[in-house]
Amino acid sequence: MRGFWKLTFIELKLLLREPLAAFFTLIFPVMMLFLFGAIYGNTPTPFFAGQGFVDAMVPAYAAMIIATSSIMSLSIHMADSRERGVLRRYRATPLRPLAVLGGQVIPIFLMTLMGMVILIAAGVLVYHLKMPADGLSVLGGFVLSCLSFFALGFVLAAVMPTARSAQVVAMVLYYPMIFLSGSSIPREVLPQGVRSVARFLPLTPVVNLLRALWKGDGWSGHLGDVLFLAGVFVVGSVVAARTFRWE
Amino acid sequence: MNPEPVIFVRNLRKTYGDVKAADGVDFDVRPNEIFGMVGPNGAGKTTTIECVEGLRTPDGGEIRALGLDPHRDGHAFREKVGVQLQESQLQSRIRVWEVLDLFASFYGKPVAWEPLLRRLGLEEKRRAPFAKLSGGQKQRLFIALALVNDPQLIFFDELSTGLDPQARRAMWDLVCGVRDDGKTIVLTTHFMEEAERLCDRVAILDHGKIIALDTPENLIRGLGAENRVVFTSDKELPVEALQALPGVKRVERIGERLIVYGADDRLVMDVVNYLSTSRVKFRDLRTEQASLEDVFLTLTGRVMRD
């Protein structure tokens, strides 16, 4: 894996240097938390089935971070690298294709993780966020959601002819998804009609799974979400591999 | 005996749709030479060079380079060659030193990149992001990347396109310097002057075929192309006497200007000698030599830049 770690490190630096990506991944979720936390606080309420607003919404915001890094950052960055000829230039070196792939996936995962850690830290410090009893389960759900959405990001990058069109399509997919899936506006607030449509958005199972695992539910009650995300990961990876272009 | 060629290409074919980008290309590249491919846009230069680089899979034909098959032995091959790709960009926010550090890490035996940075005059720019570099600086950075693995064989595809004349000349010196280090260079260009100045041998491509391949001098000489001596004189000129000189083909007169045509390299000397011995006053004397541009025009009936 010669070159792989260096590539990973540089790609991570490049992600952090992208002002929009850095803002929406690392800062914006915390701003949402502070804004709505200031309004609703974190006292348990029947409206969130006995949870406080912050306890219920931190895992939902984590879903929003995942959508931001994959649908926005990853797909646009990949399409841009291809359009500039960066991928083609990598291909003219002994760098293995798997290292090129890993050099994109690991940094975006680390960036997503960073966003989540900052969000959790802010929640704990300011609102006494209740940490999950089974942290590993939450981490597992987080990784599964990331894999599934990164695959979607790669598909988007591959099928879009240019970075510009990837950006447009990413926006069109991203905004309705984060508003309707319950990842930014609590699903409890959404009208029933919207919620039944939102069931078919790929981000909705992420919100459901992460909220449930955070709250302490077991995996068994959410096999549907898990299967859906695993399916998106498998199908997305196959389609991404088939449609991938170096140039 | 000729030494083993560094690159050996026979009957290379590559088609895109109905376009035959490479239509039976044959050539050898010898050790330590600068081998140029010239031709108009769409002649098949880039297709050919990228097939040899292993970036494109040819539809047919045989390619050996550095004793390897660039496709089958791609990994080992890429370890030993340097490439500069046509119209390539890097991420806008990556810094110059990071690019070198990154690409050096891809190779088994990279050179120290700090001296490379100095040699290419990029030291002051080491912390500059790629997007802030000028066209010439970007190209120099790409040359640095092509040298970072100390390759035996280097490909430059349209190295000087988009550069101003001064930057282009500086680029030529760099390329010659690289050759003097003992490396073999293959380059494509659509500047005939560049090919003429830099290359030991030039292949002229048109419609996916090599239509001529030789040293620039031989290509020009092979045309039987004429050299011209042009000068101005107020005096009545002895046109017949000039015409009688050895090596002079014909003499043309336009007002006060006289154009003497001949194929001989000694043409200028003969004409000037004659003029001074017969005490003819002349001014604005210049010579016009046939160039590769003329070779291309003669071979294809078209000008290069259309």
Interface residues (C-beta under 8 A of the other chain):
Chain A: R2 G3 K6 L7 I10 K13 L14 R17 E18 D80 S81 R84 G85 V86 R88 R89 Y90 R91 A92 T93 P94 L95 R96
Chain B: E53 L55 H75 R78 E79 V83 L85 E87 S88 Q89 L90 Q91 R93 I94 E98 D101 L102 F103 S105 F106 Y107 G108 L145 N149
